[in-house]
Amino acid sequence: MTSSAPHPEHILVVDDDPRIRQMLVRYFEGESYRVTAVADGRSMREALQQRTIDAVLLDLVLGGGEDGLELAREIRGRSDVPIIMLTGRDDVVDRIVGLEIGADDYIAKPFHLREVLARLRTILRRRKPKPGAEAEARGADTLHFEGWRLDLGRRELHDAGGSPIELTTGEFDLLTVLARQPGHVFTRETLMDLTRGRSQEAFDRTIDAQISRLRKKIEKDPANPKLVKSVRGIGYVFTGRESV
């Protein structure tokens, strides 16, 4: 199969089951992705250091006593690369912890390959700058609030001093939805639909985890937020004032 893209997106698979690694490699290479598959955290670190990775498919239960959640935390501590968690444990607590760490999605085993592909494509598509992003960056597609600058074309957030703030795909999409409509109260279900779509099971703590991570990055005091406030029994509202 010939891809029209000069540089196919590179997927890193981290799973200790050789059958799953082989299955994912064959499938995604057949879809014109470049794939590196490893079995443990050491090999994962080497791959991330030596290659440009566009997304990570990470099993939460690895051999040798390694914890996939800890590996996800390690990845997120140094990169905003998308992380899709794969696990045979259908545990809501694991999902919540993973999302709080900063994972972008969660897929339970056994999974359909087409579903994994659809989730991956959605995340990668959201990360790509829009066509004409350079022009948009100078136009109206940039939001300013309380000294912050949210560049929707380049998908970048800068603080009052001009320093870039790394956001995951989910955090960026969530902030964009909220900041576009200051003063509007969004339910968790609406935020789920607007930022993640129907492909992922909706449960309240998913959005709560994303909001918690977002507050840690944009609020002076995350425990007493001034930009993204909770509305008891309903959801969240963005209260940042527009600035230039």
Backbone bond lengths (Angstrom), bond angles and torsions (degrees), N, CA, C in turn:
res aa  C-N    CA-C-N  psi(-1)  N-CA   C-N-CA  omega(-1)  CA-C   N-CA-C  phi
1 M - - - 1.460 - - 1.520 109.68 -
2 T 1.306 115.70 133.58 1.459 120.43 -178.36 1.512 109.99 -103.42
3 S 1.327 116.09 127.47 1.461 120.60 179.60 1.519 109.45 -94.85
4 S 1.329 115.02 142.24 1.460 119.71 178.17 1.516 111.42 -78.47
5 A 1.332 117.21 -15.28 1.459 120.83 -179.78 1.514 109.81 -80.42
6 P 1.345 118.86 129.92 1.455 121.22 -179.15 1.517 112.13 -67.45
7 H 1.323 117.24 -29.13 1.457 121.58 -179.78 1.527 108.40 -129.46
8 P 1.336 118.07 94.64 1.461 120.35 -178.57 1.517 111.57 -61.00
9 E 1.314 115.63 145.13 1.461 119.97 179.87 1.522 110.01 -66.05
10 H 1.319 114.41 142.45 1.464 121.63 -171.15 1.522 109.73 -105.17
11 I 1.334 115.89 120.70 1.457 122.45 -178.34 1.524 109.27 -107.59
12 L 1.331 116.29 133.82 1.460 121.61 175.34 1.526 109.02 -106.48
13 V 1.332 116.37 119.95 1.462 122.58 177.55 1.519 108.30 -101.45
14 V 1.339 117.00 126.21 1.465 121.66 178.14 1.528 107.27 -120.16
15 D 1.321 116.73 103.48 1.467 121.73 -176.95 1.515 107.88 -155.85
16 D 1.337 116.90 134.68 1.462 119.63 -177.11 1.523 113.34 -84.32
17 D 1.326 118.15 -2.76 1.459 122.01 178.36 1.530 108.79 -91.99
18 P 1.334 118.41 111.62 1.469 120.27 -176.76 1.526 113.50 -61.53
19 R 1.322 117.28 -29.72 1.464 120.02 179.30 1.520 110.95 -67.31
20 I 1.331 116.37 -41.69 1.467 120.01 179.40 1.521 109.96 -68.69
21 R 1.340 117.27 -41.25 1.461 119.76 177.59 1.518 110.58 -58.45
22 Q 1.328 116.40 -47.93 1.462 120.52 -179.28 1.523 111.63 -62.33
23 M 1.331 116.19 -41.74 1.460 120.67 -179.43 1.523 111.11 -63.09
24 L 1.334 116.93 -45.05 1.461 120.63 -178.74 1.524 111.34 -69.03
25 V 1.331 116.94 -38.99 1.468 120.12 178.45 1.520 110.16 -61.46
26 R 1.314 116.82 -49.80 1.464 120.11 -178.66 1.530 111.51 -61.11
27 Y 1.317 115.51 -44.10 1.466 118.82 -175.96 1.519 111.73 -66.91
28 F 1.332 116.96 -48.87 1.466 119.32 -176.09 1.526 112.49 -73.22
29 E 1.322 117.82 -31.44 1.462 118.63 173.13 1.527 109.94 -66.10
30 G 1.321 116.73 -34.57 1.454 120.48 175.58 1.508 112.93 -66.30
31 E 1.336 116.13 -20.87 1.470 121.74 176.86 1.526 111.42 -97.54
32 S 1.317 116.00 15.07 1.475 123.54 174.16 1.529 114.43 74.46
33 Y 1.316 116.64 24.58 1.459 120.20 171.98 1.529 109.14 -96.11
34 R 1.301 115.66 155.66 1.455 120.99 169.79 1.532 106.62 -92.53
35 V 1.320 117.31 134.32 1.461 119.79 -173.47 1.529 110.55 -130.49
36 T 1.330 115.58 132.86 1.459 122.73 169.29 1.517 106.80 -117.31
37 A 1.325 117.78 129.77 1.458 121.48 -178.40 1.523 110.26 -121.51
38 V 1.339 116.47 130.40 1.466 121.92 -179.39 1.522 109.29 -133.04
39 A 1.338 115.10 165.16 1.461 119.70 -173.48 1.520 114.82 -108.29
40 D 1.333 118.04 -10.38 1.463 118.83 -174.21 1.526 111.87 -151.19
41 G 1.328 114.39 174.35 1.455 120.53 -176.97 1.514 113.58 -65.39
42 R 1.343 117.61 -37.43 1.460 120.18 -179.71 1.525 110.38 -61.57
43 S 1.323 116.26 -47.40 1.471 120.01 179.44 1.521 111.25 -66.77
44 M 1.330 116.48 -32.94 1.468 120.68 176.89 1.523 110.30 -62.24
45 R 1.323 116.70 -45.52 1.464 120.63 -179.78 1.519 111.07 -62.46
46 E 1.323 116.74 -41.91 1.464 120.59 178.92 1.527 110.54 -61.71
47 A 1.333 116.19 -43.48 1.466 119.71 -178.89 1.525 111.02 -64.17
48 L 1.321 116.86 -41.34 1.458 120.47 -179.70 1.525 111.91 -67.63
49 Q 1.327 117.40 -30.74 1.459 121.31 179.40 1.522 112.14 -78.28
50 Q 1.325 116.52 -33.72 1.456 120.86 -171.40 1.523 113.58 -95.67
51 R 1.314 118.03 -17.73 1.456 120.99 -174.03 1.523 110.79 -131.17
52 T 1.320 115.04 159.18 1.459 120.47 171.55 1.519 107.80 -89.71
53 I 1.321 116.22 113.81 1.460 122.25 -175.61 1.529 109.32 -106.41
54 D 1.330 116.19 132.78 1.462 120.98 -178.79 1.521 113.34 -95.24
55 A 1.334 118.33 -21.46 1.465 121.56 177.71 1.523 108.36 -164.63
56 V 1.337 115.32 151.61 1.466 121.73 179.75 1.523 109.29 -120.82
57 L 1.324 116.13 127.71 1.460 122.31 170.33 1.518 106.16 -101.14
58 L 1.325 117.42 110.42 1.461 122.09 -168.23 1.523 111.87 -119.51
59 D 1.344 116.02 120.28 1.456 121.01 174.96 1.530 108.40 -75.79
60 L 1.319 116.00 137.50 1.460 119.33 -178.07 1.519 112.90 -84.60
61 V 1.323 117.54 -17.35 1.469 120.83 -178.70 1.523 108.34 -117.67
62 L 1.319 116.36 99.32 1.461 121.92 -177.81 1.525 109.98 -109.67
63 G 1.325 115.43 158.43 1.448 119.82 178.02 1.521 111.81 -72.61
64 G 1.331 115.17 168.70 1.463 120.15 177.79 1.515 114.01 73.51
65 G 1.325 117.01 15.97 1.462 120.71 177.57 1.511 114.85 78.24
66 E 1.334 117.78 9.30 1.461 120.25 179.17 1.525 110.51 -76.57
67 D 1.313 115.83 139.56 1.462 122.82 -179.33 1.522 109.29 -103.36
68 G 1.326 116.21 118.18 1.450 120.37 -179.69 1.512 113.33 -60.89
69 L 1.333 116.87 -32.38 1.464 119.69 178.15 1.521 110.89 -64.49
70 E 1.335 116.43 -39.50 1.461 119.44 178.17 1.528 111.01 -67.39
71 L 1.338 116.53 -37.07 1.458 119.50 176.65 1.527 110.58 -65.67
72 A 1.335 116.28 -38.95 1.468 119.59 176.91 1.519 110.62 -62.91
73 R 1.320 116.50 -40.53 1.469 120.78 177.58 1.531 110.54 -62.84
74 E 1.316 115.73 -40.08 1.468 120.88 179.38 1.527 110.76 -63.98
75 I 1.333 116.51 -45.26 1.460 120.70 178.52 1.517 110.47 -60.00
76 R 1.325 115.99 -48.68 1.459 120.40 -175.72 1.517 111.72 -65.99
77 G 1.324 116.87 -25.66 1.458 119.70 179.71 1.512 113.21 -68.18
78 R 1.335 117.55 -17.25 1.462 119.22 -177.70 1.521 113.60 -129.04
79 S 1.327 118.24 -3.24 1.453 120.24 -176.06 1.521 110.66 -155.36
80 D 1.347 115.76 153.38 1.462 120.25 174.51 1.524 111.30 -102.74
81 V 1.350 117.69 19.23 1.448 121.40 178.89 1.535 109.29 -57.40
82 P 1.324 118.50 137.03 1.467 120.52 -179.98 1.525 111.86 -59.91
83 I 1.322 115.93 139.58 1.465 122.11 177.90 1.524 108.54 -123.75
84 I 1.338 115.81 124.23 1.457 121.40 172.10 1.522 106.76 -110.92
85 M 1.327 116.73 118.84 1.457 121.40 -178.09 1.522 109.96 -84.71
86 L 1.329 116.21 135.05 1.459 123.00 176.25 1.522 108.11 -118.10
87 T 1.323 117.59 130.44 1.455 118.60 -179.27 1.515 112.05 -158.32
88 G 1.320 114.72 149.85 1.451 120.73 175.43 1.511 111.68 -87.66
89 R 1.338 116.80 -6.07 1.465 120.42 179.07 1.516 108.88 -90.59
90 D 1.307 116.65 114.10 1.467 120.94 179.57 1.523 108.59 -90.20
91 D 1.318 115.72 68.58 1.459 122.48 -173.97 1.523 109.40 -116.12
92 V 1.331 115.86 120.11 1.463 120.39 -179.30 1.527 110.96 -60.20
93 V 1.342 116.74 -35.74 1.469 120.03 179.91 1.524 110.50 -60.25
94 D 1.337 116.49 -42.56 1.465 119.95 177.97 1.523 110.57 -60.43
95 R 1.327 116.82 -41.95 1.464 120.12 179.83 1.521 110.41 -61.73
96 I 1.313 116.18 -46.18 1.459 120.59 -178.30 1.526 110.71 -62.56
97 V 1.331 116.53 -47.45 1.464 120.29 -179.97 1.518 110.28 -61.42
98 G 1.331 116.67 -43.87 1.460 120.15 179.55 1.510 112.20 -60.60
99 L 1.324 117.16 -42.88 1.454 120.77 179.51 1.526 111.17 -69.29
100 E 1.321 116.82 -35.29 1.466 119.66 176.76 1.524 110.49 -65.63
101 I 1.320 116.69 -35.26 1.461 120.47 177.21 1.517 110.83 -66.06
102 G 1.337 115.73 -33.03 1.462 119.15 178.86 1.514 114.76 126.06
103 A 1.344 117.73 13.00 1.464 119.86 175.40 1.526 109.00 -66.91
104 D 1.328 115.81 153.32 1.463 120.82 -176.24 1.516 113.38 -94.08
105 D 1.324 116.82 -23.73 1.455 119.42 -178.04 1.524 109.28 -160.75
106 Y 1.337 115.90 168.64 1.457 122.64 -174.89 1.519 107.37 -143.92
107 I 1.332 117.25 124.39 1.456 121.20 179.08 1.525 108.75 -128.13
108 A 1.339 116.22 125.82 1.462 121.49 -178.95 1.525 110.47 -85.53
109 K 1.320 115.69 142.74 1.458 121.98 173.31 1.530 108.96 -84.52
110 P 1.334 118.77 148.83 1.462 127.10 -6.08 1.527 110.67 -72.79
111 F 1.321 116.87 145.63 1.454 120.90 -177.63 1.525 110.37 -122.07
112 H 1.326 114.95 159.90 1.457 120.95 173.93 1.529 107.44 -90.85
113 L 1.308 116.86 132.79 1.454 120.41 -177.98 1.521 112.11 -59.32
114 R 1.306 117.24 -36.33 1.461 120.20 179.95 1.522 111.15 -65.36
115 E 1.346 116.81 -32.60 1.458 119.26 177.16 1.522 110.66 -68.85
116 V 1.327 117.24 -43.12 1.469 120.69 177.54 1.526 109.59 -59.84
117 L 1.320 116.50 -43.14 1.465 120.84 179.44 1.526 110.82 -61.96
118 A 1.334 116.91 -43.77 1.468 120.42 -179.23 1.522 110.83 -63.45
119 R 1.329 117.08 -42.87 1.476 120.25 178.78 1.521 110.26 -63.90
120 L 1.324 116.25 -43.90 1.463 120.78 -179.36 1.525 110.92 -62.14
121 R 1.323 116.79 -46.25 1.454 120.20 -179.46 1.525 111.45 -61.50
122 T 1.318 116.47 -39.16 1.467 120.18 179.79 1.523 110.71 -62.32
123 I 1.326 116.44 -45.92 1.468 120.42 -179.36 1.518 111.69 -65.72
124 L 1.324 116.86 -44.44 1.464 119.88 -179.56 1.523 111.33 -66.99
125 R 1.321 117.00 -37.24 1.467 120.21 179.07 1.523 111.15 -63.99
126 R 1.312 116.93 -38.93 1.461 120.42 -179.98 1.516 112.18 -67.77
127 R 1.320 116.73 -26.72 1.465 119.90 -178.98 1.514 113.27 -80.73
128 K 1.331 117.16 -18.33 1.453 119.30 -176.29 1.519 110.68 -76.20
129 P 1.334 118.47 134.78 1.462 120.77 174.23 1.522 109.93 -60.16
130 K 1.323 115.29 146.96 1.452 119.72 178.14 1.521 110.26 -69.31
131 P 1.343 117.59 152.86 1.464 119.66 173.87 1.523 110.21 -56.39
132 G 1.321 116.10 135.26 1.461 119.41 -178.75 1.515 112.83 77.14
133 A 1.330 116.48 24.90 1.463 119.53 -176.46 1.525 112.30 -59.88
134 E 1.337 117.06 -34.60 1.459 119.11 -179.31 1.522 110.61 -62.04
135 A 1.336 116.09 -41.08 1.460 119.36 179.45 1.523 110.62 -70.57
136 E 1.326 115.43 -39.77 1.460 118.83 -179.70 1.514 111.48 -63.78
137 A 1.343 115.06 -32.48 1.459 118.77 -178.26 1.515 111.34 -62.51
138 R 1.335 116.56 -23.62 1.459 120.07 -179.98 1.534 111.21 -98.16
139 G 1.341 115.29 -2.14 1.458 118.96 -175.32 1.514 112.74 -109.79
140 A 1.346 113.58 -150.38 1.460 119.82 -172.54 1.517 112.85 -79.63
141 D 1.334 118.55 -7.67 1.452 120.24 -177.01 1.522 111.93 -85.33
142 T 1.313 116.27 34.77 1.452 123.07 173.66 1.523 107.80 -129.27
143 L 1.324 116.57 128.30 1.462 121.22 -178.88 1.524 109.64 -102.17
144 H 1.323 116.00 136.02 1.463 122.32 178.86 1.523 109.12 -119.71
145 F 1.322 116.36 128.95 1.460 119.83 178.38 1.525 109.96 -152.61
146 E 1.321 115.82 130.45 1.473 122.97 176.24 1.529 111.99 49.00
147 G 1.336 117.33 36.12 1.461 121.38 -179.95 1.522 114.10 89.41
148 W 1.317 117.94 -11.75 1.457 122.00 179.07 1.523 110.11 -83.45
149 R 1.344 116.39 153.01 1.464 121.51 175.54 1.521 109.19 -128.45
150 L 1.337 115.50 117.89 1.457 122.08 -179.73 1.523 108.50 -107.91
151 D 1.325 115.86 105.41 1.466 122.76 -176.78 1.523 107.85 -90.73
152 L 1.338 116.70 105.84 1.459 121.14 -175.61 1.520 112.39 -74.46
153 G 1.327 117.19 -29.61 1.458 120.27 179.45 1.517 112.07 -69.79
154 R 1.318 116.23 -48.48 1.468 120.70 -179.34 1.520 112.54 -87.27
155 R 1.332 116.64 -7.77 1.468 122.36 -177.36 1.529 109.99 56.87
156 E 1.339 114.56 55.91 1.453 121.23 -179.88 1.526 110.43 -131.57
157 L 1.314 115.63 145.95 1.457 122.40 174.17 1.519 108.67 -119.76
158 H 1.352 116.27 130.86 1.467 121.13 178.53 1.525 109.40 -124.07
159 D 1.317 116.13 140.52 1.459 119.54 178.75 1.526 110.74 -81.54
160 A 1.337 117.04 -175.74 1.458 121.59 -175.36 1.525 112.41 -61.92
161 G 1.330 116.52 -25.07 1.460 119.99 179.21 1.515 113.53 -89.69
162 G 1.349 116.43 0.53 1.455 120.55 179.64 1.514 114.88 89.47
163 S 1.329 116.75 1.48 1.466 119.64 -179.47 1.527 110.76 -79.08
164 P 1.326 117.41 137.38 1.473 119.80 179.25 1.525 111.20 -73.06
165 I 1.316 115.82 143.30 1.458 122.97 177.40 1.522 107.70 -115.21
166 E 1.318 116.93 121.97 1.456 120.13 -178.08 1.523 110.80 -74.35
167 L 1.318 115.55 127.56 1.464 122.16 175.35 1.513 109.18 -123.18
168 T 1.323 116.39 144.57 1.455 119.17 172.06 1.526 108.10 -72.85
169 T 1.334 116.12 169.17 1.464 120.11 178.65 1.518 110.92 -56.91
170 G 1.334 116.48 -45.82 1.460 119.90 -179.20 1.512 112.96 -64.73
171 E 1.331 117.37 -40.50 1.460 120.93 179.55 1.522 111.22 -65.23
172 F 1.323 116.80 -41.88 1.466 120.30 179.92 1.526 110.11 -64.05
173 D 1.332 116.89 -47.09 1.463 120.34 -179.12 1.526 111.18 -61.95
174 L 1.321 116.62 -39.42 1.456 120.96 -179.58 1.527 110.76 -66.06
175 L 1.328 117.22 -46.42 1.459 120.80 179.12 1.525 110.80 -62.78
176 T 1.326 117.52 -38.71 1.462 121.17 179.84 1.523 111.04 -61.68
177 V 1.327 116.72 -47.52 1.470 120.83 179.75 1.522 110.55 -59.71
178 L 1.322 117.31 -45.74 1.462 121.38 -177.67 1.528 111.67 -68.04
179 A 1.346 116.42 -46.90 1.465 120.75 -174.35 1.523 112.62 -70.28
180 R 1.311 117.65 -24.25 1.470 120.49 177.84 1.528 111.70 -67.88
181 Q 1.317 116.54 -25.96 1.464 120.34 -177.05 1.522 110.79 -131.58
182 P 1.327 117.83 69.03 1.466 119.84 178.69 1.524 110.50 -60.44
183 G 1.319 114.89 139.27 1.457 120.26 179.87 1.514 114.24 88.61
184 H 1.328 117.05 -11.89 1.467 120.29 179.36 1.520 109.35 -87.84
185 V 1.324 116.69 130.19 1.461 120.96 179.30 1.527 109.62 -87.94
186 F 1.322 116.09 122.00 1.453 122.02 179.81 1.527 110.01 -104.89
187 T 1.311 117.07 133.76 1.452 120.14 171.07 1.528 108.57 -75.56
188 R 1.321 116.47 161.49 1.459 120.11 177.51 1.522 110.61 -62.31
189 E 1.324 116.27 -38.91 1.462 120.28 -178.94 1.531 110.60 -63.07
190 T 1.330 116.94 -40.97 1.464 120.19 179.34 1.524 110.49 -66.22
191 L 1.322 116.88 -42.44 1.464 120.12 178.32 1.527 110.82 -63.12
192 M 1.325 116.94 -38.06 1.458 120.30 177.49 1.525 110.32 -62.22
193 D 1.329 116.64 -46.24 1.465 120.79 -179.79 1.519 111.96 -62.20
194 L 1.333 116.56 -41.94 1.459 120.71 -174.54 1.523 113.37 -77.08
195 T 1.321 117.61 -25.05 1.463 119.88 -175.79 1.517 114.00 -108.84
196 R 1.317 118.11 -28.06 1.458 120.27 -176.09 1.519 113.32 -123.08
197 G 1.325 117.97 -16.90 1.455 120.16 -179.84 1.514 111.51 75.22
198 R 1.302 115.58 -169.83 1.459 121.36 -176.02 1.519 112.92 -90.94
199 S 1.340 117.42 1.12 1.462 119.23 -175.35 1.519 112.14 -72.24
200 Q 1.328 117.28 -20.01 1.461 120.25 -178.56 1.516 109.58 -114.77
201 E 1.333 115.84 140.81 1.452 119.88 177.61 1.525 108.99 -57.87
202 A 1.315 115.29 133.04 1.456 120.11 -178.95 1.520 110.02 -92.31
203 F 1.311 116.38 125.34 1.452 120.42 169.97 1.523 107.32 -145.65
204 D 1.323 115.00 147.43 1.458 120.97 -167.70 1.523 113.86 -52.91
205 R 1.333 117.00 -40.24 1.449 119.07 -173.06 1.522 112.79 -68.88
206 T 1.339 117.59 -18.25 1.467 119.02 176.86 1.523 110.34 -59.65
207 I 1.328 116.32 -52.90 1.465 120.89 179.42 1.521 110.77 -66.92
208 D 1.325 117.36 -38.87 1.466 120.12 178.77 1.530 110.93 -58.34
209 A 1.336 116.53 -41.46 1.467 120.34 179.80 1.520 110.93 -64.91
210 Q 1.326 116.92 -41.93 1.463 120.41 178.64 1.528 111.02 -64.86
211 I 1.319 116.99 -42.92 1.469 121.08 178.80 1.522 109.97 -61.09
212 S 1.329 116.87 -42.39 1.465 120.92 -179.64 1.527 110.97 -60.09
213 R 1.335 117.14 -44.24 1.466 120.53 179.38 1.526 110.91 -67.64
214 L 1.320 116.09 -40.01 1.467 119.75 -179.54 1.529 110.64 -63.66
215 R 1.315 116.77 -42.79 1.465 120.27 179.31 1.528 112.30 -60.41
216 K 1.318 116.59 -37.22 1.462 120.02 179.78 1.525 111.60 -62.88
217 K 1.326 116.55 -22.14 1.460 120.60 -176.81 1.525 113.65 -97.80
218 I 1.343 117.91 -25.12 1.463 118.55 -174.40 1.526 114.13 -119.55
219 E 1.322 117.85 -11.24 1.460 120.39 -178.63 1.527 110.81 -98.81
220 K 1.335 117.30 140.16 1.461 120.82 174.50 1.520 110.39 -65.24
221 D 1.334 115.64 -39.14 1.462 121.86 178.04 1.519 107.70 -130.76
222 P 1.344 118.15 93.36 1.461 120.73 -176.18 1.528 113.79 -57.05
223 A 1.341 116.76 -26.62 1.464 119.48 179.75 1.529 111.64 -73.95
224 N 1.330 116.43 -21.22 1.465 121.85 177.82 1.531 108.48 -130.42
225 P 1.316 116.86 71.62 1.470 121.19 -172.61 1.521 113.35 -65.44
226 K 1.333 115.25 142.46 1.457 121.88 177.80 1.529 112.42 -112.09
227 L 1.338 116.55 -16.98 1.458 120.44 -177.64 1.528 112.53 -100.45
228 V 1.303 116.54 -46.50 1.468 121.46 179.60 1.527 107.81 -117.96
229 K 1.320 115.40 105.49 1.461 120.63 -175.01 1.528 111.39 -105.74
230 S 1.323 114.69 149.65 1.463 121.06 176.75 1.523 109.53 -83.49
231 V 1.320 115.20 143.20 1.461 121.68 173.19 1.521 105.94 -116.13
232 R 1.309 116.32 108.16 1.464 121.43 -171.11 1.528 112.12 -53.85
233 G 1.315 114.20 129.11 1.450 120.15 176.31 1.521 114.86 79.10
234 I 1.354 117.07 -2.72 1.467 119.26 -177.18 1.522 111.20 -124.47
235 G 1.341 117.21 -64.90 1.466 119.25 -176.06 1.507 111.95 171.48
236 Y 1.341 116.48 -121.67 1.459 120.37 -173.83 1.532 111.21 -140.51
237 V 1.348 114.99 156.13 1.451 121.36 177.84 1.530 109.03 -139.66
238 F 1.320 116.32 141.54 1.458 121.59 177.68 1.530 108.27 -94.76
239 T 1.335 115.96 126.28 1.469 120.93 -174.91 1.523 113.00 -119.29
240 G 1.339 117.15 11.63 1.463 119.33 177.94 1.514 111.49 -65.37
241 R 1.309 116.87 138.19 1.459 121.73 179.75 1.518 110.46 -85.94
242 E 1.314 115.42 141.24 1.460 120.52 -179.84 1.521 109.84 -65.01
243 S 1.337 115.89 139.07 1.458 121.22 179.70 1.518 108.11 -138.51
244 V 1.324 116.05 170.31 1.457 122.24 -179.23 1.527 109.49 -111.63
